[in-house]
Amino acid sequence: MSSIPGGGQHRTPTARGGQPELRRTEHLRYSMASAQTLYELAADVTRWPAIFGPSVYAQHLGRGQSTERFRLWAQVNGEVKSWVSRRELDPDALWIRFDQEESASPIASMGGEWHFRPLPDGGTEIVLLHEFTAVDDAPETISWITSALDRNSAVELEALTRIAELGHPIDELVFSFTDTVALKRSAAEVYDFLHRSDLWPQRLPHVQRVVLKEDEPNIQDMVMETVTADGSTHSTHSVRVCVPGQLIVYKQLMPPRLLFGHSGRWELAGAGDEVLVTAEHTVAINPVAVAEVLGAGKTLADAREYIRTALGRNSRSTLAHAGKPAHE
């Protein structure tokens, strides 16, 4: 499915034999971008967290020539939910089918389709369909799901058309990069360092202040102030999902002017007294802001280099300190 939901026109068939009702929703949007460009954006789930506001992180579990499985973490009605989806992709028909293998309550099942229909004027009609059942048919449950579908689908379709209509090659705007570092510490020690970001002001020289909330186990809300190389301060607000001992994924909720979106992960692998830690960033550049932020005459290539350098430097600095013994 999309970053969960779609809404718009609700058609509700009658329940049969006491089974939950299958409800269907439809969202339509016109875009001036080509159907091929829009399809390619929707087809690459790894880009979603940088493009779609609700998406936090997507982790592939399997991939074939025209099928894939992945786990998606996303914000739904103010909560972080997670589910596993499988998709069928048809680049010739410009069609994507999605079905959740496991859904997050109060959704019992969810599936649907993306259609990208070329129009005579060179634009595209985007059709986003959903079909779902709920854990119960109480009005408040159905309302919760349909309002999530309505909200997230509108945000996703707006973001999809915004990126596609910028007129730049997508790879120049949306990209990922990683740094992998071997540390002479146990995975448990390094994970604890990354998990306890509330202690970063005492542990990391570039972090000035952190306010960390964890109202639900392993779902963190983090506000952080960092000091940049020129001495100025920069504030970020992120949601983080923690898989104990293995993985922390995050989404920047208020990206800086230069970016439409930024997500990332810390992933640990290893045993004994050495661990490999991968720091990944996925970003979507706002081309309109490049000259404003970096100066007149600066290009998208300059922006990519600037972002790669700044984010990579902070990640490597964090890992260098995570690799030090606790008493240092």
Secondary structure, DSSP 8 states (H G I E B T S, - for coil): --SS---SEEE-----TT----EEEEEEEEESS-HHHHHHHHH-GGGHHHH-TTEEEEEEEEE-SSEEEEEEEEEETTEEEEEEEEEEEETTTTEEEEEEEE--TTEEEEEEEEEEEE-TTS-EEEEEEEEEEESS--HHHHHHHHHHHHHHHHHHHHHHHHHHTT-S-HHHHEEEEEEEEEESS-HHHHHHHHH-GGGHHHH-TTEEEEEEEEEETTEEEEEEEEE-TTS-EEEEEEEEEEETTTEEEEEESS--TTEEEEEEEEEEE--TT-EEEEEEEEEEE-GGGHHHHH-TT--HHHHHHHHHHHHHHHHHHHHHHHTS-TT-
